[in-house]
Amino acid sequence: MLSKLLEIITGAGENSITPGELSEKIPSSNPPLLLDVREESEHQSFALPNAKLIPLGELAFRTDEIKAWKDKEVVVYCSHGFRSRRGASILRKNGFAQVRSLHGGIKKYSGMINHAGCE
């Protein structure tokens, strides 16, 4: 029960992907599709390669733009992971089958990548 509570509080769990898992999947032969739900100014400062930007406040009205993604692996991300969990939930409610949120967001991902490159 405690582990389930920690998953809820931290956003970890079956509906999330860790930065380490994502960093292994991006260069693979079958990378996930990436959806950035931050605002445009945030996206311009740093974004994952080939990510599609749809700000969270617009996502519910713009899912038709990514309807081809419904049966593909999709990773939703934001700065810290809060908006991406909401975005992933919106996508699941709209029939997207394989959606996960980036645990800790782009901040945790970029910190992990930077530290890995320094070792």
C-alpha positions in Angstrom: 0.0 0.0 0.0 2.9 2.4 0.8 4.4 1.8 -2.6 1.1 2.6 -4.3 0.9 5.8 -2.3 4.4 6.8 -3.3 3.6 6.1 -7.0 0.6 8.5 -6.7 2.6 11.2 -5.0 5.6 11.0 -7.3 3.8 10.2 -10.5 5.8 7.1 -11.0 4.1 3.8 -12.0 2.9 1.9 -15.0 1.7 5.1 -16.8 5.1 6.8 -16.6 8.6 6.3 -18.1 11.8 7.2 -16.4 14.4 9.4 -18.0 16.8 6.5 -18.2 14.2 4.3 -20.0 13.4 7.2 -22.4 17.1 7.9 -23.1 17.5 4.3 -24.2 14.4 4.4 -26.4 15.0 7.6 -28.3 18.0 6.4 -30.3 16.4 2.9 -30.9 15.0 1.7 -34.3 11.4 2.2 -33.0 11.5 5.3 -30.8 8.3 6.6 -29.0 6.5 9.6 -30.4 7.1 12.6 -28.2 4.5 15.1 -27.2 5.5 18.3 -25.4 2.7 19.9 -23.4 4.6 22.9 -22.2 4.1 26.4 -23.6 5.8 27.5 -26.8 8.4 29.6 -25.0 9.4 26.6 -22.9 9.6 24.4 -25.9 11.8 26.9 -27.8 14.4 27.0 -24.9 14.8 23.2 -24.9 12.9 20.3 -26.5 13.5 16.6 -27.2 14.3 15.7 -30.8 11.2 15.4 -33.1 8.8 16.4 -30.3 5.4 17.7 -31.3 4.3 20.8 -29.3 0.7 21.0 -28.1 0.3 23.1 -24.9 -1.7 21.3 -22.3 -4.4 24.0 -22.3 -5.0 23.2 -26.0 -4.6 19.5 -26.0 -8.2 18.4 -25.5 -9.2 20.4 -28.6 -6.2 19.4 -30.8 -6.0 15.6 -30.4 -7.1 15.2 -34.0 -3.7 16.6 -35.0 -2.1 13.4 -33.6 -4.9 10.9 -34.3 -2.4 8.8 -36.3 -0.6 8.2 -33.0 -3.5 6.4 -31.3 -2.0 2.9 -31.6 1.7 3.9 -31.2 3.9 4.5 -28.1 3.6 8.1 -27.0 5.6 9.8 -24.3 4.1 13.1 -23.0 6.5 15.5 -21.3 6.6 18.9 -19.6 9.0 20.6 -17.2 8.5 18.6 -14.0 5.9 15.9 -14.9 2.7 17.4 -13.5 1.3 18.7 -16.8 2.4 15.6 -18.7 0.4 13.3 -16.4 -2.7 15.4 -17.1 -1.9 15.4 -20.8 -1.4 11.6 -20.8 -4.8 11.3 -19.1 -6.4 13.4 -21.8 -4.9 11.3 -24.5 -6.0 8.0 -22.8 -9.6 9.4 -22.5 -9.5 10.1 -26.3 -8.5 6.5 -27.2 -4.7 6.7 -27.2 -3.6 3.2 -26.1 0.1 3.4 -25.3 0.7 6.7 -23.5 3.2 7.4 -20.7 4.3 10.5 -18.9 8.0 11.3 -18.5 8.6 11.0 -14.8 10.2 14.1 -13.4 9.8 15.9 -16.7 12.4 17.4 -19.0 14.2 18.9 -16.0 15.0 15.4 -14.6 15.7 14.1 -18.1 18.2 16.8 -19.0 19.9 16.5 -15.5 20.3 12.8 -16.0 21.7 13.2 -19.5 24.1 16.0 -18.4 25.4 13.9 -15.5 25.8 10.8 -17.6 27.9 12.8 -20.1 30.2 14.0 -17.3 31.2 10.6 -16.0 
